[in-house]
Amino acid sequence: MADLISASSLTRLPELISELGGDPHEFCDRVCIDPAMIGTYDSFVPFSALSTLLGQCAQELGVPDFALRLASRQDPDILGPVAIAARSAETIGDALHDVARYAHVYSPALAVDLTIGDTDVSYGLDTVLHRLPYRSHVVELAMGVTLQTFRMMAGPDFHPTHISFQHPRISELHRYIEYFGCSVEFGSDRNLLTFPRGVMHRQLPRVDPLAYGVAVRFMAGRDPNVAFYDAVSALIVRSLPAGVATLKQVATLMMLHPRTLQRRLASEGRTFESLVDDSRRELALSLLANPNVPVSAVSRQLGYSEPSTLTRSCKRWFSTTPLAKRRELTGRSS
């Protein structure tokens, strides 16, 4: 089922609606989105609902650039483990290949690719849903977040050389130029962000602000008596879908040496491997309880490359198959 996107894609949306004089609860109710889900990575909403919500906000609040306004307020970490995978790469080129590879983890409705030319590279994105209301608005949100992701890696002064959209212009031209800082074309064959090829070779820092920020946000504000392993588990859950829930990667996110992380966990009677398994089990329960998430997507979210691995894990955890566990959790007979 491709009509899904992480609920983190709605981050900062209620605040923006309120500032523009609207009622975020009323707008969300129309498209059957529970405001309590907004900002959570492991919850999913229909991609078509997000698209509809963006378009209705733009029309009824009188702000055709609503999607770009929202994108400007969102951090790249709304991409969750996709962002972690990107920041774990050695170069921007490696990071972009990771983003293209793992985009389905954030939303199976998005298709991302890279076209590498002699002097320029084009980052292309599109939606795989054929009948999508307000497609232009959700594409502009995705392209706006893409720019924020580039600036996360290449620095705040990064500007593309050109932006092209398939749809006609829906806001004033100066708004696009102001946001992207380059020439913008409409009615193009593809949605593309183009930039110099040399950017691909830039090295990323070994320890990056985003990865550190992810770890800090999980640990900041917690009760000091909460076990250390809770913070580690939270990072594991965000890293699983991108396949980077390893001891080395999680230790890097927490600014620790892997042996130090192991010792801290051992002092609380835990091991990293057991936390990964426990995190997978709890995430599996959460996702299987949501009938809108296909079992194949559950497998990917748990970081498994083969659905058969999920089946074996479910039999070990729950003594039953994923589908049988879903029926048990949802009360469905079939």
Beta strands, then each sheet from edge to edge (+ up, - down):
strand 1: 5-6
strand 2: 44-45
strand 3: 110-116
strand 4: 120-127
strand 5: 162-164
strand 6: 183-185
strand 7: 192-196
sheet 1: 1+ 2-
sheet 2: 3+ 4- 7+ 5- 6-
end
